[in-house]
Amino acid sequence: GSGGAQAMSVAQLNKCLGRHVRLSTTHGEEIVGELFYMDSRTGSVGIRQMQDRGRCSYKVVRSSTIHEVDLLPDSGTSGPEMELPDIDWDVIERQEREFIAAEEERLKTFGVGVTAEAQDLFDALHVSQGSRSTSWDGDTIVCHGVRIPKPYEPNCCSHGEPQTLERIRKVIAGIKDKKARESRGVR
């Protein structure tokens, strides 16, 4: 390095967070700016470069492509010398798993190859009878163990306890009656 710059190794970068550095890459690129972040898990560092009128841009560089690091003299605009905590990847991965599981559950509420009317009926049952008790089995709606096949009419219902079967038939009739009234403009 030159001009008062202090040469450092890539391994020492974490001591430079918030400081101005010059990175020389194995691709011949030179990047000057504030070391904004360093992530040992992904092997990347971020450099914030100040632009005109208070704007800034960011460059992300893989640590493996850094050939040389120079710590530049303090310009008076760098932040405090501190080490930022690592990202807790276990938390991130748990959140990702929870999101994927929730999304898979949500996708189960979409009938495949069913009419809009069938999906509307499913959605109404899903809300009124509980999400855990309403599901698709192919193109058949299953609600509290009662099977509702095409054409999704009350008299098509089968299986389930007699009281439950009768209740689901009434609920379907009510949903269809409400839908018919709404389509005629009557509430």
Solvent accessible surface area in square Angstrom, and as a share of the most:
residue,aa,sasa,rsa
1,G,68,0.65
2,S,82,0.53
3,G,72,0.70
4,G,65,0.62
5,A,20,0.16
6,Q,107,0.48
7,A,69,0.53
8,M,28,0.13
9,S,55,0.36
10,V,44,0.26
11,A,88,0.68
12,Q,72,0.32
13,L,0,0.00
14,N,48,0.25
15,K,123,0.52
16,C,0,0.00
17,L,8,0.04
18,G,12,0.12
19,R,48,0.18
20,H,33,0.15
21,V,0,0.00
22,R,44,0.16
23,L,0,0.00
24,S,25,0.16
25,T,9,0.05
26,T,86,0.50
27,H,147,0.66
28,G,72,0.69
29,E,76,0.34
30,E,109,0.49
31,I,3,0.02
32,V,65,0.38
33,G,6,0.06
34,E,23,0.10
35,L,0,0.00
36,F,83,0.35
37,Y,68,0.26
38,M,51,0.23
39,D,17,0.09
40,S,85,0.55
41,R,139,0.51
42,T,59,0.34
43,G,24,0.23
44,S,10,0.07
45,V,0,0.00
46,G,1,0.01
47,I,0,0.00
48,R,63,0.23
49,Q,35,0.16
50,M,124,0.55
51,Q,90,0.40
52,D,110,0.57
53,R,203,0.74
54,G,66,0.63
55,R,155,0.56
56,C,48,0.29
57,S,44,0.28
58,Y,113,0.43
59,K,78,0.33
60,V,99,0.57
61,V,13,0.07
62,R,145,0.53
63,S,22,0.15
64,S,96,0.62
65,T,30,0.18
66,I,12,0.06
67,H,134,0.60
68,E,66,0.30
69,V,0,0.00
70,D,5,0.02
71,L,21,0.11
72,L,28,0.14
73,P,75,0.47
74,D,93,0.48
75,S,73,0.47
76,G,67,0.64
77,T,109,0.63
78,S,26,0.17
79,G,30,0.29
80,P,100,0.63
81,E,113,0.51
82,M,104,0.46
83,E,115,0.52
84,L,71,0.35
85,P,119,0.75
86,D,111,0.58
87,I,88,0.45
88,D,81,0.42
89,W,65,0.23
90,D,107,0.55
91,V,54,0.31
92,I,75,0.38
93,E,52,0.23
94,R,105,0.38
95,Q,93,0.41
96,E,96,0.43
97,R,148,0.54
98,E,95,0.43
99,F,134,0.56
100,I,81,0.41
101,A,53,0.41
102,A,64,0.50
103,E,50,0.22
104,E,95,0.43
105,E,100,0.45
106,R,120,0.44
107,L,100,0.50
108,K,125,0.53
109,T,29,0.17
110,F,99,0.41
111,G,16,0.16
112,V,132,0.76
113,G,76,0.73
114,V,31,0.18
115,T,87,0.51
116,A,79,0.61
117,E,104,0.47
118,A,0,0.00
119,Q,32,0.14
120,D,58,0.30
121,L,6,0.03
122,F,1,0.00
123,D,61,0.32
124,A,33,0.25
125,L,0,0.00
126,H,41,0.18
127,V,126,0.72
128,S,69,0.44
129,Q,34,0.15
130,G,31,0.29
131,S,66,0.43
132,R,244,0.89
133,S,30,0.20
134,T,6,0.03
135,S,53,0.35
136,W,36,0.13
137,D,72,0.37
138,G,61,0.58
139,D,52,0.27
140,T,15,0.08
141,I,0,0.00
142,V,30,0.17
143,C,0,0.00
144,H,73,0.32
145,G,42,0.40
146,V,0,0.00
147,R,74,0.27
148,I,0,0.00
149,P,48,0.30
150,K,118,0.50
151,P,86,0.54
152,Y,12,0.04
153,E,64,0.29
154,P,32,0.20
155,N,128,0.66
156,C,33,0.20
157,C,5,0.03
158,S,43,0.28
159,H,118,0.53
160,G,40,0.38
161,E,123,0.55
162,P,107,0.68
163,Q,161,0.72
164,T,24,0.14
165,L,29,0.14
166,E,80,0.36
167,R,108,0.39
168,I,0,0.00
169,R,71,0.26
170,K,134,0.57
171,V,33,0.19
172,I,0,0.00
173,A,46,0.35
174,G,39,0.38
175,I,34,0.17
176,K,40,0.17
177,D,74,0.38
178,K,111,0.47
179,K,95,0.40
180,A,41,0.32
181,R,73,0.27
182,E,83,0.37
183,S,95,0.61
184,R,160,0.58
185,G,65,0.63
186,V,78,0.45
187,R,235,0.86
